[in-house]
Amino acid sequence: MRPVVDPRDIAAVAVAALAEPGHAGQVCTVTGPAALTAAEQTAVLAEILGRPLRFEEITPERARADLEQFGVEPELAAAIMALRATALESFTLVVHPTVAGVTGRSPRSFQEWAFEYRAEFTAAQ
């Protein structure tokens, strides 16, 4: 699960943090409004695009093998997988109120982002 964030929300927080007083020294962790699984994101895209899509989970062993197949050194591949299995999982489940706190508006949902960018998905067909 990941609280997927719209890049425009990242930009809005960055602009506010750089242009408005009171943000010096603060860490702005920017997330979307809800944590979604990759399968849930795929289902949203399938609905918006009006075509069947499928998400297929691969095992960590397969992911590591794929990294190595694409030229990542085995030690680095192991480190990437260890990081994903520990720190990233607990960190990325958290939804932070940063966008609303900094910009005064709610962050955009994955559904909103996908709907607004649907033409880019269909242009690649």
Helices and strands as residue ranges (DSSP letters): H 7-19, H 38-49, H 60-69, H 74-83, I 84-88, H 89-92, H 98-103, H 110-116, H 118-123
